[in-house]
Amino acid sequence: MSSILTNNGAMVALQTLKNINSNLGSIQSQISTGKSVANAKDNAAVWAISKVMESDVKGFKGISDSLNLGESTVSVARQASETVTDLLTQMKGKIVAAQEANVDRAKIQTDVAALRDQITSVVGAAQFNGLNLLSNTESDAAAPAAIVGSRNVDILSSLDRSGTGVAASNISVAKQDLGIGANTLGTMSEEVGATATVAAGATATYATFAEDAATGILAGNSFGFNAVGIVDSNGDAVNFDAAGGYVARDGDTLTDVANQMVARLNVASSEAGLKLSFSVNADTEGQIDVTNNRELAIDIDIANVTQFDSAAGVDEADGTVGGGLELVANIDVTTNEGAEAALNAIESLIQTSIDSASNFGSAQGRIETQADFITSLSDSLKSGIGTLVDADMEEASARLQALQVQQQLGVQALSIANQAPQSLLSLFR
């Protein structure tokens, strides 16, 4: 049945042409934007995933900037530490030369003082954007139980996404201290045990330190001896009063404290001309041993010290923290005793600067590795986003040509369908 009111062929042709035009518009949008999913209407799920990933890429760009800043800061500290090590090595050469009695020690002392001043200059200048990683003398004596650690500097290194949200990860860089400022001892606790006789060439326990179980070791805690009695076999007292003292810095362990005390006790022993050598016990943490290198036996007050017992109310952090190279300030090679004491001191000082440079070198290497990883990760995320939302231009080009042909055919089909009622006129002629 033919009708001039209802043209089914034209309606089919019109609907087909609309679909073709709609697909053609979609393909043209992909070609103009380069994306197959340009907005949430195109594919809500894929668009949402891509936007989350794009936000992560933006975040990793900020992380990359943070890592670059951190790497530069640590690099400055490492180079300064290496320079200080070189200066201390030069100073050691001067000190070794001063061991001879027939040298001009006054001139050598002038060179030592110049090297010491240069160390101070290097350490003071070793800052990047106002942050100096070679200074770690902060403490808070007013609230020792609530000290906020000053030892570590956190560098933003990653954003870790999980089902519960996003968490930031950091690379923690431990601050060192290569300053030469003196410490000031504060409140200490001391329990002296019985006097022990140490034979010539023998080794005995000199002191054993213990930290408070509740607070540990706090920045500002003081370690030392108010008095130590040493008597030789003739019954004569040996001058060794108040030998060695150390104020803990933030991050110190009992082993760190023992090492610092040993360095100071050996220097004091040399200055007093005692021929006593102190060392850290390899088996007991916090224990310091003494070896009698004299030809005669000596009596020593063995100190069993319990530091900072909170039950006794002496967990004080009221000392002033000194520099890590504090012993440099007192090096004086103009006398025999001073030259010997300087030789004892310089070894521990060089090791301190070497440890600092090594720690910064390890941290810098880790930061560089993380920076490279973040760059690769960002590239992978961008590639993943492209896979989700980017248009396949080869396919889009082929489809565009096909749809343009379909559009032309659709227009032609619609034209033919619209002309069909014209054939009905022939029935009325």
C-alpha positions as CSV (number, residue, x, y, z in Angstrom):
1,M,0.0,0.0,0.0
2,S,1.3,3.4,-1.0
3,S,0.5,6.5,1.0
4,I,1.2,10.2,0.6
5,L,0.8,10.7,4.4
6,T,3.3,8.1,5.7
7,N,6.6,7.6,3.9
8,N,8.3,4.6,5.6
9,G,11.2,4.6,3.3
10,A,12.0,8.2,4.0
11,M,11.8,7.6,7.8
12,V,14.2,4.7,7.6
13,A,16.6,6.7,5.4
14,L,16.4,9.7,7.8
15,Q,17.1,7.6,10.9
16,T,20.1,6.0,9.1
17,L,21.4,9.3,8.1
18,K,21.1,10.6,11.7
19,N,23.1,7.7,13.0
20,I,25.8,8.2,10.3
21,N,26.0,12.0,11.2
22,S,26.3,11.1,14.9
23,N,29.1,8.7,14.3
24,L,30.7,11.1,11.9
25,G,30.6,13.8,14.6
26,S,32.2,11.5,17.1
27,I,35.0,10.6,14.8
28,Q,35.6,14.3,13.9
29,S,35.8,15.0,17.7
30,Q,38.4,12.3,18.1
31,I,40.5,13.7,15.3
32,S,40.3,17.3,16.5
33,T,41.0,16.4,20.2
34,G,43.2,13.4,19.7
35,K,41.2,11.5,22.4
36,S,38.6,8.7,22.1
37,V,37.5,9.6,25.7
38,A,37.5,13.4,25.9
39,N,34.9,13.8,28.7
40,A,32.8,11.8,31.1
41,K,30.0,11.5,28.5
42,D,32.2,9.4,26.2
43,N,33.0,6.7,28.8
44,A,32.4,7.6,32.5
45,A,34.5,4.8,34.0
46,V,37.5,5.2,31.7
47,W,37.4,9.0,32.1
48,A,37.3,8.7,35.9
49,I,40.3,6.4,35.9
50,S,42.3,8.6,33.6
51,K,41.6,11.7,35.7
52,V,42.9,10.0,38.8
53,M,46.0,8.9,37.0
54,E,46.5,12.4,35.6
55,S,46.4,13.8,39.1
56,D,49.0,11.4,40.2
57,V,51.3,12.5,37.3
58,K,50.9,16.1,38.5
59,G,51.8,15.0,42.0
60,F,54.9,13.1,40.8
61,K,56.0,16.3,39.0
62,G,56.0,18.0,42.4
63,I,57.8,15.0,43.9
64,S,60.5,15.2,41.2
65,D,61.1,18.9,42.1
66,S,61.3,17.9,45.8
67,L,63.9,15.2,45.0
68,N,65.9,17.6,42.9
69,L,66.0,20.1,45.7
70,G,66.9,17.4,48.3
71,E,69.6,16.0,46.1
72,S,71.2,19.4,45.7
73,T,71.1,20.0,49.5
74,V,72.6,16.6,50.3
75,S,75.2,17.1,47.5
76,V,76.4,20.3,49.1
77,A,76.7,18.6,52.5
78,R,78.6,15.6,51.0
79,Q,81.1,17.8,49.2
80,A,81.6,19.9,52.4
81,S,82.2,16.7,54.4
82,E,84.7,15.5,51.9
83,T,86.5,18.8,52.0
84,V,86.6,18.7,55.8
85,T,88.0,15.2,55.6
86,D,90.8,16.5,53.3
87,L,91.5,19.4,55.7
88,L,91.7,17.0,58.7
89,T,94.0,14.8,56.8
90,Q,96.3,17.7,56.1
91,M,96.0,18.6,59.8
92,K,97.1,15.0,60.7
93,G,100.2,15.5,58.6
94,K,101.1,18.6,60.6
95,I,100.4,16.8,63.9
96,V,102.6,13.9,62.9
97,A,105.4,16.3,62.0
98,A,105.0,17.9,65.5
99,Q,105.8,14.7,67.2
100,E,109.5,15.4,66.6
101,A,111.1,17.4,69.3
102,N,113.5,19.4,67.0
103,V,110.8,21.0,64.8
104,D,109.3,24.5,65.1
105,R,106.0,23.6,66.7
106,A,104.9,27.2,66.9
107,K,104.8,27.4,63.1
108,I,103.1,24.0,62.9
109,Q,100.5,25.3,65.3
110,T,99.9,28.3,63.1
111,D,99.2,25.9,60.2
112,V,96.9,23.8,62.4
113,A,95.0,26.9,63.4
114,A,94.6,28.0,59.8
115,L,93.2,24.6,58.8
116,R,90.9,24.7,61.8
117,D,89.6,28.1,60.7
118,Q,89.1,26.8,57.2
119,I,87.0,23.9,58.5
120,T,84.8,26.4,60.3
121,S,84.4,28.4,57.1
122,V,83.5,25.3,55.0
123,V,81.0,24.0,57.5
124,G,79.4,27.4,57.8
125,A,79.0,27.8,54.1
126,A,77.7,24.3,53.5
127,Q,74.0,25.3,53.2
128,F,71.5,25.1,50.3
129,N,68.5,27.3,50.4
130,G,69.1,28.1,54.0
131,L,69.4,24.4,55.2
132,N,72.7,23.3,56.6
133,L,72.9,19.5,57.1
134,L,76.2,19.8,59.0
135,S,74.7,21.4,62.0
136,N,72.9,19.2,64.6
137,T,73.2,20.9,68.0
138,E,69.5,21.5,68.7
139,S,67.9,20.4,72.0
140,D,65.0,21.4,74.2
141,A,65.9,21.3,77.8
142,A,62.6,22.7,78.9
143,A,60.7,19.6,77.8
144,P,63.2,16.7,77.3
145,A,60.4,14.1,77.1
146,A,58.8,15.8,74.1
147,I,61.8,16.8,72.0
148,V,61.0,16.9,68.4
149,G,63.9,15.2,66.6
150,S,66.1,17.7,64.8
151,R,68.4,15.0,63.4
152,N,66.5,13.9,60.3
153,V,65.4,15.9,57.3
154,D,62.5,14.3,55.3
155,I,62.5,14.6,51.6
156,L,59.2,13.8,49.8
157,S,59.9,10.8,47.6
158,S,56.6,9.2,46.5
159,L,52.8,9.1,46.7
160,D,51.5,5.6,47.5
161,R,47.9,5.0,46.4
162,S,45.9,2.3,47.9
163,G,42.2,1.4,48.3
164,T,42.0,3.6,51.4
165,G,43.6,6.7,49.9
166,V,47.0,8.3,49.2
167,A,50.0,8.3,51.6
168,A,53.2,10.3,51.2
169,S,56.6,8.5,51.5
170,N,59.8,10.2,52.5
171,I,63.5,9.7,52.3
172,S,64.9,10.6,55.7
173,V,68.4,12.1,55.7
174,A,70.3,12.2,59.0
175,K,71.9,15.5,59.8
176,Q,75.6,15.4,60.9
177,D,77.6,17.9,62.8
178,L,81.1,19.0,61.8
179,G,81.2,22.1,63.9
180,I,83.9,22.8,66.5
181,G,81.8,24.5,69.2
182,A,82.3,23.3,72.7
183,N,79.7,21.5,74.7
184,T,78.7,22.4,78.3
185,L,78.0,19.5,80.7
186,G,74.8,19.6,82.7
187,T,73.3,17.4,85.4
188,M,74.9,13.9,85.7
189,S,74.4,10.8,87.8
190,E,77.4,8.8,89.0
191,E,77.8,5.7,91.1
192,V,81.5,4.9,91.8
193,G,82.4,1.3,92.6
194,A,85.4,-0.1,94.4
195,T,88.9,0.8,93.5
196,A,90.6,-1.8,91.4
197,T,94.3,-2.4,90.8
198,V,95.3,-2.7,87.2
199,A,98.6,-4.3,86.6
200,A,101.1,-3.0,84.0
201,G,99.9,-4.0,80.5
202,A,96.5,-5.2,81.8
203,T,93.0,-4.1,80.7
204,A,90.1,-3.5,83.1
205,T,86.6,-2.1,83.0
206,Y,86.8,1.7,83.5
207,A,83.1,2.7,83.3
208,T,79.8,1.2,82.2
209,F,77.0,3.6,81.1
210,A,73.3,2.8,80.9
211,E,70.5,4.8,79.4
212,D,67.1,5.5,81.0
213,A,64.6,2.8,80.1
214,A,61.8,5.2,79.6
215,T,63.3,8.1,77.8
216,G,66.5,6.6,76.2
217,I,69.2,9.1,75.4
218,L,68.0,12.7,74.8
219,A,69.7,15.6,73.2
220,G,71.3,17.5,76.1
221,N,72.0,14.5,78.3
222,S,75.5,14.8,79.8
223,F,78.0,12.0,80.2
224,G,81.3,12.3,82.2
225,F,83.0,11.9,85.5
226,N,83.1,14.5,88.3
227,A,86.3,12.9,89.7
228,V,88.3,9.8,88.9
229,G,91.0,8.6,91.3
230,I,94.1,7.1,89.8
231,V,97.0,6.2,92.0
232,D,100.3,4.6,90.9
233,S,102.1,1.8,92.7
234,N,104.1,4.4,94.7
235,G,100.9,5.7,96.1
236,D,101.1,9.0,94.3
237,A,97.9,10.4,92.9
238,V,97.8,11.0,89.2
239,N,96.1,14.1,87.9
240,F,93.1,12.9,86.0
241,D,90.2,14.8,87.5
242,A,87.1,15.4,85.4
243,A,88.7,13.8,82.4
244,G,86.4,13.7,79.4
245,G,82.8,14.8,79.1
246,Y,80.2,14.6,76.4
247,V,76.7,16.0,75.8
248,A,74.5,13.7,73.6
249,R,73.1,15.1,70.4
250,D,69.7,14.1,68.9
251,G,69.9,10.6,67.5
252,D,72.8,9.4,69.6
253,T,72.9,5.8,70.9
254,L,74.7,4.4,73.9
255,T,77.4,3.2,71.5
256,D,77.8,6.7,70.1
257,V,78.2,8.1,73.6
258,A,80.8,5.5,74.5
259,N,82.8,6.3,71.4
260,Q,82.7,10.0,72.1
261,M,83.8,9.4,75.7
262,V,86.7,7.1,74.6
263,A,88.0,9.8,72.3
264,R,87.9,12.4,75.0
265,L,89.4,10.2,77.7
266,N,92.3,9.3,75.4
267,V,93.0,12.9,74.7
268,A,92.9,13.7,78.4
269,S,95.2,10.8,79.1
270,S,97.8,12.1,76.6
271,E,97.5,15.7,78.0
272,A,98.2,14.3,81.5
273,G,101.1,12.2,80.3
274,L,99.4,9.0,81.7
275,K,100.1,6.3,79.2
276,L,96.6,5.0,79.6
277,S,94.5,4.0,76.6
278,F,90.7,3.7,76.6
279,S,88.5,1.6,74.3
280,V,84.9,0.6,73.8
281,N,84.2,-3.0,74.9
282,A,83.3,-5.2,72.0
283,D,80.7,-7.2,73.9
284,T,79.0,-4.9,76.4
285,E,77.3,-1.8,75.0
286,G,78.2,1.3,77.0
287,Q,81.3,-0.3,78.6
288,I,84.6,1.5,78.4
289,D,87.8,-0.4,79.1
290,V,91.2,1.0,80.1
291,T,94.6,-0.5,79.4
292,N,97.5,0.4,81.6
293,N,100.6,1.0,79.4
294,R,102.7,2.1,82.3
295,E,105.5,0.1,83.8
296,L,103.8,0.2,87.2
297,A,100.5,-1.0,88.4
298,I,97.8,1.7,89.1
299,D,94.7,1.9,91.2
300,I,91.6,3.1,89.4
301,D,88.1,3.9,90.7
302,I,85.9,1.8,88.6
303,A,82.8,3.7,87.8
304,N,79.5,1.8,87.3
305,V,77.4,4.7,86.1
306,T,73.6,4.6,85.6
307,Q,72.7,7.7,83.6
308,F,69.3,9.4,83.7
309,D,67.4,7.1,86.0
310,S,63.9,8.6,85.8
311,A,63.0,6.9,89.1
312,A,65.7,8.9,90.8
313,G,64.6,12.1,89.1
314,V,67.9,12.8,87.3
315,D,66.8,12.4,83.7
316,E,68.0,15.9,82.8
317,A,68.8,17.2,79.4
318,D,70.2,20.5,80.5
319,G,73.6,20.3,78.8
320,T,74.6,22.3,75.8
321,V,75.4,20.2,72.7
322,G,78.7,20.8,71.1
323,G,80.0,20.3,67.6
324,G,81.0,16.9,66.2
325,L,84.6,18.1,65.7
326,E,84.7,19.8,69.2
327,L,88.2,18.3,69.9
328,V,89.7,20.3,67.0
329,A,89.3,23.6,69.0
330,N,91.7,22.4,71.7
331,I,94.5,21.0,69.5
332,D,97.8,22.4,70.6
333,V,101.0,20.9,69.3
334,T,103.4,23.3,71.0
335,T,104.1,20.8,73.9
336,N,105.0,17.2,73.9
337,E,101.8,16.3,75.7
338,G,99.7,18.4,73.4
339,A,101.2,16.9,70.3
340,E,100.5,13.4,71.7
341,A,96.9,14.4,72.6
342,A,96.4,15.9,69.2
343,L,97.5,12.6,67.5
344,N,95.0,10.7,69.6
345,A,92.2,13.2,68.8
346,I,92.8,13.5,65.0
347,E,92.0,9.9,64.3
348,S,88.5,10.1,65.8
349,L,87.9,13.4,64.1
350,I,88.8,12.1,60.7
351,Q,86.5,9.1,61.3
352,T,83.7,11.4,62.2
353,S,84.1,13.4,59.0
354,I,84.4,10.2,56.9
355,D,81.3,8.8,58.4
356,S,79.4,12.1,57.7
357,A,80.5,12.1,54.0
358,S,79.7,8.4,53.7
359,N,76.2,8.9,55.1
360,F,75.5,11.8,52.8
361,G,76.9,9.9,49.9
362,S,74.5,6.9,50.6
363,A,71.5,9.3,50.9
364,Q,72.4,11.1,47.7
365,G,72.6,7.9,45.8
366,R,69.2,6.8,47.1
367,I,67.7,10.2,46.2
368,E,69.1,9.9,42.6
369,T,67.7,6.4,42.2
370,Q,64.3,7.5,43.4
371,A,64.4,10.5,41.1
372,D,65.1,8.3,38.1
373,F,62.3,5.9,39.2
374,I,59.8,8.8,39.5
375,T,60.7,9.9,36.0
376,S,60.2,6.4,34.6
377,L,57.0,6.0,36.6
378,S,55.6,9.3,35.3
379,D,56.3,8.2,31.8
380,S,54.6,4.8,32.4
381,L,51.5,6.5,33.8
382,K,51.3,8.9,30.9
383,S,51.6,6.0,28.5
384,G,48.9,4.2,30.4
385,I,46.6,7.2,30.3
386,G,47.2,7.5,26.6
387,T,46.2,3.9,26.1
388,L,43.0,4.5,27.9
389,V,41.9,7.8,26.3
390,D,43.9,8.5,23.2
391,A,42.3,8.0,19.8
392,D,43.7,5.6,17.3
393,M,44.3,8.0,14.5
394,E,44.8,5.4,11.8
395,E,41.4,3.8,12.7
396,A,39.8,7.3,13.0
397,S,41.0,8.3,9.5
398,A,39.7,5.1,7.9
399,R,36.3,5.4,9.7
400,L,36.0,9.1,8.7
401,Q,36.3,8.2,5.0
402,A,33.9,5.3,5.4
403,L,31.3,7.5,7.3
404,Q,31.7,10.2,4.7
405,V,30.8,7.7,2.0
406,Q,27.9,6.4,4.1
407,Q,26.7,10.0,4.6
408,Q,26.6,10.6,0.9
409,L,24.7,7.3,0.3
410,G,22.3,8.2,3.1
411,V,21.6,11.6,1.6
412,Q,21.0,9.9,-1.8
413,A,18.7,7.2,-0.2
414,L,16.7,9.9,1.6
415,S,16.4,11.8,-1.7
416,I,15.1,8.7,-3.4
417,A,12.6,7.9,-0.6
418,N,11.3,11.5,-0.7
419,Q,10.6,11.2,-4.5
420,A,8.6,8.0,-4.1
421,P,5.2,9.8,-3.6
422,Q,5.8,11.5,-7.0
423,S,5.0,8.2,-8.7
424,L,1.5,8.3,-7.3
425,L,0.7,11.3,-9.6
426,S,0.8,9.0,-12.6
427,L,-2.2,7.2,-11.3
428,F,-4.3,10.3,-11.6
429,R,-3.4,11.3,-15.2
